[in-house]
Amino acid sequence: MGTIASSGSTTVTPKYNRLRRRLLLGALTVLLVVAAGVWFVVAPRGDGDATEVAAAEARLPDVEPAAPVLAALSSQAPAPDATVLAGELAPLLAAPALGTGVEAQVVDVASGEVLLDRNGEDPSTPASTAKLLTAVAALTTLGPDTTIETTVVAGGAPGEVVLVGGGDPTLSRTVPSLTYPGAPTVADLAAQVQAAVPPGTQFSRVVVDNSLFDGPLTASGWGPGDAPSTYAAPVTATAVDGARVSPSELQRSGAPGTDAGRALAVALGAPDSTVVLGDAPQGAQTLGTVRSAPVARLVEQALSQSDNLLAESLARHVALASGLPATFEGAAEAVTRALAGVGLDVTGVSLSDGSGLSTTDRVPVALLADLLTGAADGTLAEASAVLSGLPVAGYDGTLAERGDEDPETAPGSVRAKTGTLLGVHGLAGTVVTAEGRLLAFGVLADGAPANGLAAEAALDDVASALAACGCR
């Protein structure tokens, strides 16, 4: 009998192929009729064909209705007693690992009652909990649906293009981004540019226009080793992958704009092009445009991952929208004004940046608790992304490895923004108590000893105690 060659080195006969097809079709038929609720048995006839014979009807087992996976908090959940709660937290807030400079506040979200206040009005070094201020300012000033534009325009000479930074550091060299879901890509920009220029255009020069942002590239109170580092970079209007040296690394670059220009040159198929910083020609033709994910998503990413460059970029956009310079000073003033504009008490607030990396920042812990309460009870319109961006203890973001060892704490009950500098440790967020009551809280310890792990564990103990609290 002849054979038919397959795509590999083996061969199969036509008869075997026909048999295999019949078996596969028969199995598919059984699956389809079972889905209709009836079994059929395929019985052979004497002429070699088959006859379908109805068999017993199949019935699915009875199951109970599924309970909701995400149920609303009960409006009847009892609030903790303030005196009992204070007694539970007192020894935890006095932990040696937190030092003597501890400020804390706990608020019952439903009623707005302050259940615990330990020097809540005193300005403290917030570290990265300051990103909560920038987040609220960005959401309420820019709007959660706003996107940030990055463009490429024609240069002033043949073969020259200009990458105009729009202040979106999430622009990605990979498709999709390895770090920022929904981020625009350099590949998309390059494809638009190539489609907009005459066929066969040779690209020889990429200019990077960083003029949207102004002033120093680092803030007052940043250390000499902060930018570049694994957690921060010089703040420029143009960057790729959060100014990372490569998309998969933590290390940031000292020249984010130049890196972005080089990434565009590579994507244009001209890796040997000259890359320089400069200004776009007035009235230049737009060759390509991409937009960031909405501000709400950018806020979530900045909070969850404690992304300093993304927070600084959002703060600069708040400044631009407020008619202030896109500098560290302008951004700090704009964020403070924005918070006051939505009714938050900014007494004692003094900012040098939008990320909390500066050691000169000062924020009362009461403000952190107030803005979290407002985001949770809806009185801060359009600020819900602050809550969805909070890291979840034991699950994601900067709390992925924290707060998941207490057997009395329900998974996901603690969501909070972390804050860490040398001698400074903070935690501010929301917690659902054991009896289902939602609380907002903030704890700042800006005089902690050098043992950071012990301070983090002490803060986690406070959050766990709140989550386990009936406190009545």
C-alpha positions in Angstrom: 0.0 0.0 0.0 1.3 3.5 -0.8 2.1 6.0 1.9 1.7 9.8 2.2 4.6 11.7 3.6 4.0 14.0 6.6 5.8 17.2 7.5 8.2 15.2 9.6 10.3 12.1 8.9 7.5 9.6 9.6 4.8 8.5 7.2 1.1 7.5 7.7 -1.3 5.6 5.6 -4.6 7.0 4.1 -6.6 4.3 5.9 -5.1 5.3 9.3 -5.8 9.0 8.6 -9.5 8.2 7.8 -9.9 6.1 11.0 -8.3 8.9 13.1 -10.6 11.5 11.6 -13.7 9.3 12.3 -12.6 8.9 15.9 -12.0 12.6 16.4 -15.3 13.5 14.8 -17.1 10.9 16.9 -15.6 12.3 20.1 -16.6 15.8 19.0 -20.2 14.6 18.3 -20.4 13.1 21.8 -19.2 16.3 23.4 -21.8 18.4 21.5 -24.8 16.1 22.2 -23.8 15.9 25.9 -23.9 19.7 26.1 -27.5 19.4 24.8 -28.4 17.1 27.7 -28.7 13.8 25.8 -26.3 10.9 25.3 -26.2 9.0 22.0 -24.6 5.6 21.4 -23.1 5.0 18.0 -24.0 1.5 17.0 -22.7 -0.2 13.8 -25.0 -1.5 11.0 -24.4 -4.4 8.8 -23.5 -2.2 5.8 -20.6 -0.7 7.7 -22.3 2.6 8.5 -23.4 3.5 12.0 -26.8 4.3 13.6 -27.4 6.7 16.5 -29.3 5.1 19.4 -30.7 7.4 22.1 -29.4 6.5 25.6 -30.2 7.8 29.1 -30.4 11.6 29.5 -27.5 13.2 31.3 -28.3 15.6 34.2 -26.0 18.1 35.9 -25.8 17.9 39.6 -27.7 20.5 41.7 -25.4 23.2 43.1 -26.0 26.0 45.6 -26.1 29.6 44.2 -22.6 31.1 44.3 -21.9 33.7 47.0 -20.6 37.1 45.8 -16.8 37.2 45.6 -16.6 40.9 46.4 -19.4 41.7 48.8 -20.2 45.2 50.0 -19.3 46.1 53.6 -22.2 45.8 55.9 -23.7 49.1 57.0 -24.4 47.4 60.3 -20.8 46.6 61.1 -19.9 48.0 64.6 -17.3 50.7 64.9 -14.4 50.0 67.3 -14.6 51.8 70.7 -12.0 54.5 70.7 -10.7 53.8 74.2 -10.3 50.1 73.6 -8.6 50.7 70.3 -6.2 53.1 71.8 -5.4 50.6 74.5 -4.7 47.9 71.8 -2.4 50.2 69.8 -0.5 52.0 72.6 2.2 49.3 73.2 2.6 48.8 69.4 3.1 52.4 68.7 5.6 52.5 71.5 7.8 49.7 70.0 11.5 50.6 70.2 11.9 49.9 66.5 9.8 53.0 65.7 11.7 55.4 67.9 10.2 58.2 69.8 8.9 60.4 67.0 5.7 58.5 66.1 2.6 60.3 64.9 -0.6 58.3 64.2 -4.3 58.7 63.4 -7.2 56.3 62.8 -10.5 57.4 61.4 -13.8 55.5 61.2 -14.7 56.1 57.5 -18.5 55.7 57.8 -18.9 58.3 60.6 -15.7 60.4 60.1 -15.0 59.9 63.9 -11.3 60.1 64.8 -10.8 57.0 66.9 -7.1 57.6 67.7 -5.0 60.7 67.4 -1.4 60.7 68.4 0.2 64.1 67.5 -1.7 63.9 64.2 -1.4 67.6 63.4 2.4 67.6 63.9 4.3 67.8 60.5 6.4 64.8 60.0 8.7 63.5 57.3 6.3 61.5 55.1 8.8 59.6 52.8 6.8 58.0 50.0 3.4 58.4 51.7 3.7 61.9 50.2 2.7 60.2 46.9 -0.8 60.1 48.3 -0.9 63.9 48.1 0.4 63.9 44.5 -2.1 61.2 43.6 -5.1 63.2 44.9 -3.8 66.4 43.2 -3.4 64.7 39.9 -6.8 63.0 39.9 -8.7 66.1 41.0 -6.7 68.6 38.8 -6.1 66.6 35.7 -9.0 64.2 35.9 -8.8 60.4 36.0 -9.4 60.0 32.2 -6.7 62.5 31.0 -3.8 61.0 29.0 -0.3 62.4 28.4 0.9 62.9 24.8 4.4 62.2 23.4 5.1 63.3 19.8 7.6 63.1 17.1 7.9 66.1 14.7 10.0 66.8 11.6 13.4 68.3 12.3 15.0 71.2 10.7 17.2 69.2 8.3 16.7 66.2 6.0 16.9 62.9 7.9 16.3 64.6 11.3 13.3 64.0 13.6 12.5 65.5 17.0 11.2 63.4 19.9 9.1 65.9 22.0 8.8 64.8 25.5 5.3 65.2 27.0 6.2 64.1 30.5 5.2 60.5 30.2 8.0 58.3 31.6 6.0 55.1 30.8 6.8 55.2 27.1 8.1 51.7 26.4 10.8 50.1 24.4 9.0 46.7 24.5 5.6 45.7 23.2 3.9 45.6 25.6 5.7 47.4 28.4 7.2 45.1 31.0 6.4 47.6 33.8 3.5 49.8 32.9 0.3 48.1 31.6 -1.3 50.1 28.9 1.8 52.2 28.2 2.5 53.6 24.7 5.4 52.2 22.8 8.4 53.5 20.9 7.6 51.0 18.2 4.2 52.6 17.6 5.8 56.0 17.3 8.4 54.8 14.9 5.8 53.1 12.7 3.8 56.3 12.5 6.9 58.3 11.6 7.9 55.9 8.8 4.4 56.0 7.4 4.5 59.9 7.4 7.8 60.4 5.6 8.6 59.7 1.9 9.6 56.1 1.2 13.3 55.4 1.5 13.9 58.3 3.9 17.2 57.8 5.7 17.2 58.9 9.4 20.5 60.3 10.6 19.7 62.5 13.6 17.3 62.4 16.5 16.8 65.5 18.6 15.2 65.1 22.0 13.1 68.1 23.2 12.9 68.1 27.0 11.7 71.7 27.3 8.3 70.9 28.8 10.0 70.5 32.3 12.2 73.2 33.7 14.6 73.7 36.6 17.0 71.4 38.4 16.8 67.7 37.6 16.9 66.7 41.2 15.2 68.2 44.3 16.3 69.8 47.5 16.7 67.1 50.1 17.6 64.3 47.6 20.9 62.6 48.4 23.8 62.5 45.9 23.2 58.8 45.4 19.5 59.1 44.7 19.5 59.9 41.0 20.4 57.8 39.2 19.8 54.7 41.4 17.5 51.7 41.4 14.6 53.8 42.6 15.0 57.3 41.1 16.4 59.2 38.1 16.8 62.8 37.0 13.4 64.2 36.3 13.1 65.0 32.6 10.2 65.4 30.2 11.3 62.5 28.1 12.1 59.0 29.3 11.5 55.4 28.4 10.5 52.6 30.8 10.6 54.8 33.8 14.2 55.9 32.9 15.4 52.3 33.4 18.7 51.5 31.8 16.9 48.5 30.2 13.3 47.5 30.4 13.9 44.5 32.6 16.3 46.2 35.1 15.7 48.3 38.2 18.7 50.5 37.7 17.8 54.0 36.4 19.7 56.0 33.9 21.4 59.4 34.5 20.4 60.5 30.9 16.7 59.5 30.4 16.2 61.9 27.5 19.1 60.7 25.5 18.1 57.1 26.2 14.7 57.8 24.8 16.1 59.3 21.6 18.4 56.4 21.1 15.4 54.0 21.5 13.6 55.9 18.8 16.6 55.7 16.5 16.8 52.0 16.9 13.0 51.6 16.3 13.4 53.7 13.1 16.0 51.2 11.9 18.8 53.8 12.3 20.7 52.8 15.4 23.8 54.7 14.4 21.9 58.0 14.2 23.3 61.0 16.2 21.2 61.6 19.3 21.2 65.1 20.9 19.1 67.3 23.2 17.5 70.3 21.6 14.3 72.1 20.8 11.7 71.3 18.1 11.4 73.8 15.3 8.4 76.1 15.6 5.4 74.8 13.6 7.1 71.5 12.7 5.0 68.8 11.0 3.8 66.2 13.5 4.9 62.7 12.3 3.6 60.6 15.1 1.7 60.7 18.4 1.1 58.3 21.2 -0.8 58.7 24.5 -0.2 57.3 28.0 -2.7 55.2 29.9 -5.3 57.4 31.7 -4.1 59.4 34.8 -6.1 57.0 37.0 -4.0 54.1 35.9 -0.8 56.2 36.2 -1.7 57.1 39.8 -2.3 53.4 40.6 1.1 52.4 39.2 2.9 55.3 41.0 1.3 54.2 44.3 1.5 50.5 44.0 5.2 50.4 42.9 6.2 53.6 44.7 7.5 54.9 41.4 9.3 58.1 42.2 9.8 59.3 38.6 6.1 58.7 37.7 5.0 60.6 40.8 7.3 63.5 40.0 6.0 63.6 36.4 2.4 63.7 37.6 3.2 66.5 40.0 4.8 68.5 37.1 1.6 68.1 35.1 -0.4 69.4 38.1 1.8 72.4 38.0 1.3 73.0 34.3 -2.4 72.6 34.6 -2.3 75.2 37.4 -0.3 77.7 35.5 2.8 77.2 37.5 6.4 76.3 36.4 7.0 72.7 35.7 9.8 72.6 38.3 10.1 70.9 41.7 9.0 74.2 43.4 6.1 74.7 41.1 4.9 71.2 41.4 5.1 71.3 45.2 3.1 74.5 45.3 0.6 73.2 42.8 0.0 70.0 44.7 -0.5 71.9 48.0 -2.9 74.3 46.3 -4.9 71.4 44.7 -5.4 69.7 48.1 -6.6 72.9 49.7 -8.9 73.5 46.7 -10.8 70.2 47.4 -11.2 71.1 51.1 -8.3 69.4 52.7 -6.5 71.1 55.6 -2.9 71.7 54.4 -1.7 73.4 57.6 1.9 72.3 58.2 2.5 70.9 54.8 5.9 71.8 53.2 7.0 69.9 50.1 10.2 69.9 48.1 9.1 67.3 45.6 6.1 65.2 44.5 7.5 61.7 45.4 8.5 62.1 49.1 12.1 61.3 48.3 13.2 64.6 49.8 14.2 64.6 53.5 12.9 68.1 53.8 9.2 67.3 53.1 6.8 67.7 56.0 3.2 66.4 56.2 0.9 65.9 59.2 -0.3 62.4 59.4 -3.8 63.8 59.9 -3.8 64.9 56.3 -3.0 61.4 55.1 -5.9 60.0 57.1 -8.2 62.8 55.9 -7.5 62.3 52.2 -7.8 58.5 52.5 -11.2 59.0 54.3 -12.4 61.3 51.6 -11.3 58.9 48.8 -13.1 56.1 50.6 -16.4 57.8 51.5 -16.7 59.6 48.1 -16.4 63.2 49.4 -13.2 63.6 47.3 -14.7 63.3 43.8 -12.7 61.4 41.2 -10.2 60.2 43.8 -11.1 56.5 43.9 -7.9 55.5 42.1 -6.0 56.4 45.3 -7.6 53.4 46.9 -7.3 51.0 44.0 -3.6 51.9 43.7 -2.8 51.1 47.3 -0.6 48.0 47.7 -2.4 45.0 49.2 -0.7 43.4 52.1 0.8 40.1 51.3 -0.3 40.3 47.7 1.2 43.1 45.5 3.3 46.2 45.2 5.5 47.3 48.0 3.5 45.2 50.5 3.8 42.0 48.5 6.2 40.5 51.1 4.6 42.2 54.1 1.6 41.7 56.4 0.7 38.2 55.3 1.9 36.2 58.3 -0.7 37.0 60.9 -3.3 34.2 60.9 -5.9 36.5 62.5 -5.8 39.0 59.6 -8.1 38.2 56.6 -6.3 38.3 53.3 -6.6 41.7 51.5 -7.9 43.5 54.6 -5.0 45.9 54.7 -4.2 48.2 51.8 -1.6 50.9 52.4 1.1 53.1 51.0 4.5 52.5 52.4 7.2 55.2 53.1 10.8 54.5 53.7 13.9 56.8 54.1 16.9 56.5 56.3 15.4 56.7 59.8 11.9 57.3 58.5 9.1 54.7 58.1 5.5 55.2 57.3 2.3 53.3 56.5 -1.0 55.0 55.5 -4.1 53.3 54.0 -7.3 51.5 54.8 -8.1 48.4 56.8 -11.3 46.4 57.2 -11.7 45.2 60.8 -12.6 41.7 61.9 -16.2 42.9 62.2 -16.3 44.5 58.8 -15.8 48.2 59.6 -13.7 50.3 57.3 -11.0 52.4 58.9 -8.5 54.9 57.4 -5.1 55.2 59.2 -1.7 56.7 59.0 1.4 56.1 61.0 4.7 58.1 60.5 7.9 57.3 62.5 10.5 59.8 61.5 12.9 59.2 64.3 13.3 55.4 63.9 16.6 53.6 64.6 18.6 52.3 61.7 17.0 48.8 61.7 14.5 49.2 58.8 13.2 45.6 58.9 12.3 45.9 62.5 10.5 49.2 61.9 8.5 47.8 59.0 7.5 44.8 61.1 6.4 47.1 63.9 4.2 49.1 61.4 2.8 45.8 60.1 1.9 44.9 63.7 -0.1 48.1 64.0 -2.0 47.4 60.7 -2.6 43.8 61.7 -4.0 44.9 65.1 -6.4 47.2 63.4 -7.5 44.4 61.0 -8.0 41.9 63.9 -9.8 44.5 66.1 -13.3 44.2 67.4 -12.2 46.7 70.1 -15.5 47.0 71.9 
